[in-house]
Amino acid sequence: MWTILPIVVMVVLLIISFALVFGVALGVGWILTLFLPFSLFEATLLGIIVAIATWNVWRNILSPIEPFGSNDYYEEDEEPELEDFDEIPPSRFYRTDADRTWENWFRYMLANTTYDDFLDSGGFAQMNDRQLQELSIRLADAAIAALKAKSPRTKRLRVSKGMLKHEITKMGQKPYDDEILDTAVSAISDELDSLQEELRDVIRGKLWNEPVDVF
């Protein structure tokens, strides 16, 4: 019974509102028949049309000055931007133009490749996106430290799990789990395959701190 009562009240209110509008239009129509050569039906119909047009005009006039609390005001607002976790932003690797160096660019490339593999693997659900980003950056730093010690004449510039463990220990951190290191080594090795030429030039010319415009 309580679920039907609101429906009944709504129907009654609709009927009353329709009757009120029709009564006003009928009264306007009757007045128009006194001055114009219209039938009562034509005058009533004209009154309804004029009422609808007048309502729309006033609604358009008043809508721009609605109070700030109205729903229409907020409907046009853009939704707040959410932080994008698809990529570690370049701003994490440089803050000024002087920081746009080859070393920071390699850090950016290796960290994002590692981060992508962490996300794709699905095996690190215990860590949130921010933690995975920080982990990827630290692993990229360890990889860069290992690469800076290599000779440009090395046949293939790559890193191994042992190298990452060694550099992570030098940083004063405990070695990560094998699952983390295996994922990082695979991601970094794949990325280094496409960066061999640039990396070899940087090692040969000791250009790590030289500026670069590839960010």
ABEGO torsion letter per residue (X at the ends): XAAAAAAAAAAAAAAAAAAAAAAAAAAAAAAAAAABBBBAAAAAAAAAAAAAAAAAAAAAAAAAABBAABAAAAAABBBBBBBBAABBBAAAABABAAABBAAAAAAAAAAAAAAAAAAAAGAAAABBAAAAAAAAAAAAAAAAAAAAABBAABABBBBBAAAAAAAAAAAGBBBBBAAAAAAAAAAAAAAAAAAAAAAAAAAAAGAAABBBAAX
